């Protein structure tokens, strides 16, 4: 099997998730949506553990790394839905996917004292320039950054960069899929305490459109796409 095609498939699925998330962003407060997405993802990851025959192990380091990852993931998801509720899915998709690798690379370079190579600099410039062209940066005013959810997307990119570094560190102690399983398990618990102050049971009565998009976001975009991404990249 050509793993390049699996990587492309994962990227396409993630790209569609922005439009899917936009469809449900107005149904409930971000706190409620995050809780249900985490819960659904946690459930959908169960069969992948059995299919791939991976065990969930426990230790102090695994617990702390998973808990820290859950805090970062919960924060990212809040910014994700808060931005979509006030902004555009296309703008968010471009901003986050463009800035994620750039911010991640910069943070890794700082933390691990990595010296930039010429081709890395060229690649970052090309990626950043492409993102600016897609969002038509010449039409955006400085004050627009604080409008339409763009500020949420910018902070989300930074949070995802920290999450990527944390995930990389966690690989020392466990496999990616069990780690994701624990992260979403802890995230479900964390976000419940925030969703509890809202009508957190309301989604049970939502229409089919909501549930189709939630299943896509949790089962296909997160559980399935993340799994095939890990398989292909490993």
C-alpha positions as CSV (number, residue, x, y, z in Angstrom):
1,X,0.0,0.0,0.0
2,X,1.3,3.5,-0.9
3,X,1.3,5.3,2.4
4,X,1.5,8.6,0.6
5,X,-2.1,8.2,-0.5
6,X,-3.1,7.5,3.2
7,X,-1.4,10.8,4.2
8,X,-3.3,12.7,1.4
9,X,-6.5,11.1,2.5
10,X,-6.0,12.1,6.1
11,X,-5.3,15.7,5.0
12,X,-8.4,15.9,2.8
13,X,-10.6,14.6,5.6
14,X,-9.1,17.1,8.0
15,X,-9.7,19.9,5.5
16,X,-13.4,19.0,5.2
17,X,-13.7,19.0,9.0
18,X,-13.6,22.8,9.1
19,X,-16.7,23.1,7.0
20,X,-18.4,20.3,9.0
21,X,-17.5,22.0,12.3
22,X,-18.9,25.3,11.0
23,X,-22.3,23.5,10.4
24,X,-22.7,22.7,14.1
25,X,-20.9,25.7,15.6
26,X,-24.2,27.6,16.1
27,X,-26.1,24.8,17.7
28,X,-24.7,25.1,21.3
29,X,-22.0,27.0,23.2
30,X,-18.4,25.9,22.4
31,X,-18.2,24.3,25.9
32,X,-21.0,21.9,25.1
33,X,-19.8,21.1,21.6
34,X,-16.3,20.3,22.8
35,X,-17.6,17.9,25.5
36,X,-19.7,16.0,23.0
37,X,-17.0,15.9,20.4
38,X,-14.5,14.6,22.9
39,X,-16.9,12.0,24.2
40,X,-17.8,10.7,20.7
41,X,-14.1,10.6,19.7
42,X,-13.2,8.7,22.9
43,X,-15.9,6.1,22.0
44,X,-14.8,5.8,18.3
45,X,-11.2,5.2,19.3
46,X,-12.2,2.0,21.1
47,X,-12.4,-0.2,18.0
48,X,-9.1,1.1,16.7
49,X,-7.3,-0.1,19.8
50,X,-8.6,-3.6,19.2
51,X,-8.1,-3.6,15.5
52,X,-4.5,-2.5,15.9
53,X,-4.0,-4.6,19.0
54,X,-2.6,-1.8,21.1
55,X,-2.9,-1.8,24.8
56,X,-3.4,1.2,27.1
57,X,-0.8,1.3,29.8
58,X,-0.7,3.3,32.9
59,X,2.2,5.0,34.8
60,X,2.8,8.3,36.5
61,X,4.5,9.7,33.4
62,X,1.8,8.4,31.1
63,X,-0.9,9.9,33.3
64,X,0.8,13.3,33.5
65,X,1.6,13.5,29.8
66,X,-1.9,12.5,28.8
67,X,-3.5,15.0,31.3
68,X,-1.3,17.8,30.0
69,X,-2.2,16.8,26.4
70,X,-5.9,16.8,27.3
71,X,-5.6,20.3,28.7
72,X,-4.0,21.6,25.5
73,X,-6.4,19.7,23.4
74,X,-9.4,21.1,25.3
75,X,-8.1,24.6,24.9
76,X,-7.5,24.2,21.2
77,X,-11.0,22.8,20.6
78,X,-12.5,25.7,22.5
79,X,-10.7,28.2,20.3
80,X,-11.6,26.0,17.3
81,X,-15.4,26.3,17.9
82,X,-15.3,29.8,19.3
83,X,-13.5,31.0,16.1
84,X,-15.9,29.1,13.8
85,X,-18.9,30.5,15.7
86,X,-17.9,34.1,14.8
87,X,-15.8,33.5,11.7
88,X,-15.5,31.6,8.5
89,X,-14.5,27.9,8.1
90,X,-12.3,28.7,5.1
91,X,-10.4,31.4,6.8
92,X,-9.8,29.3,9.9
93,X,-8.7,26.3,7.8
94,X,-6.1,28.4,6.0
95,X,-4.9,30.3,9.0
96,X,-4.5,27.3,11.2
97,X,-3.1,24.8,8.7
98,X,-0.6,27.5,7.4
99,X,0.6,28.6,10.8
100,X,0.6,25.2,12.6
101,X,3.8,23.9,10.9
102,X,5.5,27.3,11.1
103,X,4.9,27.9,14.8
104,X,5.7,24.2,15.5
105,X,9.0,24.5,13.7
106,X,9.9,27.8,15.5
107,X,9.1,26.4,18.9
108,X,11.0,23.2,18.3
109,X,14.0,25.2,17.0
110,X,13.9,27.3,20.2
111,X,13.5,24.3,22.6
112,X,16.0,22.0,21.0
113,X,18.4,24.6,19.6
114,X,17.9,23.6,16.0
115,X,19.8,25.5,13.4
116,X,17.7,26.3,10.4
117,X,18.7,24.9,7.1
118,X,18.3,26.7,3.8
119,X,15.7,24.4,2.4
120,X,13.7,24.6,5.6
121,X,13.6,28.4,5.5
122,X,12.6,28.3,1.8
123,X,9.8,25.8,2.6
124,X,8.4,27.9,5.5
125,X,8.5,31.1,3.4
126,X,6.7,29.4,0.5
127,X,4.0,27.9,2.8
128,X,3.4,31.1,4.6
129,X,3.3,33.1,1.4
130,X,0.8,30.6,-0.1
131,X,-1.5,31.0,2.9
132,X,-1.4,34.8,2.7
133,X,-2.3,34.7,-1.0
134,X,-5.2,32.3,-0.3
135,X,-6.7,34.5,2.3
136,X,-6.0,37.6,0.2
137,X,-3.9,39.4,2.9
138,X,-3.9,42.6,0.9
139,X,-7.7,42.9,1.4
140,X,-7.5,42.4,5.2
141,X,-7.2,45.5,7.5
142,X,-5.3,45.2,10.8
143,X,-8.5,45.5,12.9
144,X,-10.0,42.6,11.0
145,X,-7.6,40.3,12.9
146,X,-9.6,40.9,16.0
147,X,-12.9,40.3,14.2
148,X,-14.6,37.3,12.6
149,X,-12.9,34.8,14.9
150,X,-9.5,35.3,13.4
151,X,-7.9,36.0,16.8
152,X,-9.2,32.7,18.1
153,X,-7.7,30.9,15.0
154,X,-4.3,32.6,15.6
155,X,-4.2,31.5,19.3
156,X,-5.4,28.0,18.3
157,X,-2.4,27.7,15.9
158,X,-0.1,28.4,18.8
159,X,-1.9,26.0,21.1
160,X,-1.7,23.3,18.4
161,X,2.1,23.8,18.1
162,X,2.5,23.2,21.9
163,X,0.2,20.2,21.6
164,X,2.3,18.7,18.7
165,X,5.5,19.1,20.9
166,X,3.7,17.5,23.8
167,X,2.5,14.6,21.7
168,X,6.1,14.0,20.4
169,X,7.4,13.8,23.9
170,X,4.6,11.4,25.0
171,X,5.7,8.9,22.3
172,X,8.6,8.0,24.6
173,X,6.2,6.4,27.0
174,X,3.4,5.0,24.8
175,X,2.0,4.5,21.2
176,X,0.1,7.3,19.5
177,X,-3.3,5.6,19.4
178,X,-3.4,4.7,23.1
179,X,-2.1,8.2,23.9
180,X,-4.9,9.7,21.9
181,X,-7.4,7.5,23.6
182,X,-6.3,8.7,27.0
183,X,-6.1,12.3,25.9
184,X,-9.7,12.3,24.7
185,X,-10.8,10.4,27.8
186,X,-9.3,13.1,30.1
187,X,-10.5,15.8,27.8
188,X,-14.1,14.5,28.1
189,X,-13.9,14.7,31.9
190,X,-12.3,18.2,31.8
191,X,-14.8,19.7,29.4
192,X,-17.8,18.1,31.2
193,X,-17.1,20.5,34.1
194,X,-17.4,23.4,31.8
195,X,-20.4,22.1,29.8
196,X,-22.3,21.3,33.0
197,X,-23.0,25.0,33.5
198,X,-24.9,25.1,30.2
199,X,-27.6,22.9,28.7
200,X,-25.2,20.1,28.1
201,X,-27.9,17.5,27.4
202,X,-29.4,19.6,24.6
203,X,-27.5,17.8,21.7
204,X,-29.5,14.7,22.5
205,X,-32.5,16.3,20.9
206,X,-30.7,18.0,18.0
207,X,-31.5,17.1,14.3
208,X,-29.8,14.6,12.0
209,X,-27.7,17.3,10.5
210,X,-26.0,17.9,13.8
211,X,-25.3,14.2,14.5
212,X,-24.0,13.5,11.0
213,X,-21.5,16.3,11.3
214,X,-20.5,15.3,14.9
215,X,-19.9,11.7,13.8
216,X,-17.8,13.0,10.9
217,X,-15.8,15.2,13.2
218,X,-15.2,12.6,15.9
219,X,-15.3,9.3,14.1
220,X,-14.0,10.1,10.7
221,X,-11.9,13.3,11.0
222,X,-10.4,12.5,14.4
223,X,-10.4,8.8,15.1
224,X,-10.1,7.4,11.5
225,X,-8.0,10.1,9.9
226,X,-5.6,10.4,12.9
227,X,-5.2,6.7,13.0
228,X,-4.3,6.3,9.3
229,X,-2.0,9.4,9.6
230,X,-0.1,7.7,12.4
231,X,0.1,4.4,10.5
232,X,1.3,6.1,7.3
233,X,3.8,8.4,9.0
234,X,5.3,5.6,11.1
